[in-house]
Amino acid sequence: MTIQMTIRVRNELGRPAMLTLEPWGEVRALGVDEEVDIQAKGPGPEEQHDGGFVQVDMTADGINVWGWSGSVLEIMSGVPK
């Protein structure tokens, strides 16, 4: 079974930050309070033990979003305010 989801990420760091999709290394700059949607699609837990698990890390350098084994993540255009 394929899992598909949309994750909304907002930069609340109070300064411009880099959003990185891991492990692919795709990078996008995010302004202060800017939001983007990330579409994730990949195998479910019956095919991959970590299927459907997305990890989001806020660091001093920015925001890192990790996909699961066999998944594909895509940064969509900004979210209208």
C-alpha positions as CSV (number, residue, x, y, z in Angstrom):
1,M,0.0,0.0,0.0
2,T,1.3,3.5,-0.9
3,I,1.1,6.3,1.7
4,Q,0.6,9.9,0.5
5,M,0.5,12.9,2.8
6,T,1.0,16.7,2.8
7,I,3.0,18.3,5.6
8,R,2.9,22.1,6.2
9,V,6.2,23.6,7.5
10,R,6.4,27.2,8.8
11,N,9.7,29.0,9.6
12,E,9.2,30.3,13.2
13,L,12.9,30.7,13.9
14,G,12.6,34.5,13.7
15,R,15.1,34.8,10.9
16,P,15.4,33.4,7.3
17,A,16.3,29.7,7.3
18,M,17.1,26.9,5.0
19,L,14.6,24.0,4.6
20,T,16.3,20.8,3.6
21,L,14.7,17.5,2.4
22,E,16.8,14.6,3.6
23,P,18.4,12.4,2.5
24,W,18.2,14.0,-1.0
25,G,19.7,17.3,0.0
26,E,17.1,19.4,-1.8
27,V,17.3,22.9,-0.2
28,R,14.9,25.9,-0.3
29,A,15.2,29.2,1.5
30,L,12.3,30.2,3.8
31,G,11.6,33.7,4.9
32,V,10.5,34.6,8.4
33,D,7.0,33.1,9.0
34,E,7.0,31.7,5.5
35,E,5.0,28.4,5.0
36,V,5.4,25.7,2.4
37,D,3.7,22.4,1.9
38,I,5.7,19.2,1.4
39,Q,4.1,16.3,-0.4
40,A,5.3,12.9,0.7
41,K,4.6,9.6,-1.0
42,G,6.1,6.1,-0.5
43,P,5.6,2.5,0.7
44,G,3.5,1.8,3.7
45,P,4.7,0.0,6.9
46,E,3.8,-3.4,5.4
47,E,6.6,-2.8,2.8
48,Q,9.1,-0.7,4.8
49,H,9.3,-0.9,8.6
50,D,9.5,2.9,8.8
51,G,6.8,3.5,6.2
52,G,4.9,6.8,6.6
53,F,7.2,8.1,9.3
54,V,8.3,11.7,8.6
55,Q,10.8,13.4,10.9
56,V,11.2,17.2,11.2
57,D,14.2,18.6,13.0
58,M,14.6,22.3,13.9
59,T,18.3,23.2,14.2
60,A,20.4,26.3,14.5
61,D,21.0,26.0,10.7
62,G,17.4,25.6,9.7
63,I,14.7,23.0,9.2
64,N,15.4,19.4,8.1
65,V,12.6,17.1,6.9
66,W,13.5,13.4,6.6
67,G,11.5,11.0,4.5
68,W,11.2,7.2,5.1
69,S,12.8,4.4,3.2
70,G,11.6,4.4,-0.5
71,S,9.7,7.7,-0.1
72,V,9.8,10.8,-2.3
73,L,9.3,14.2,-0.8
74,E,8.6,17.3,-2.9
75,I,8.5,21.0,-1.8
76,M,5.4,22.6,-3.2
77,S,5.0,26.3,-3.7
78,G,4.4,28.6,-0.7
79,V,1.2,28.7,1.1
80,P,-1.0,31.8,0.5
81,K,-1.7,33.9,3.6
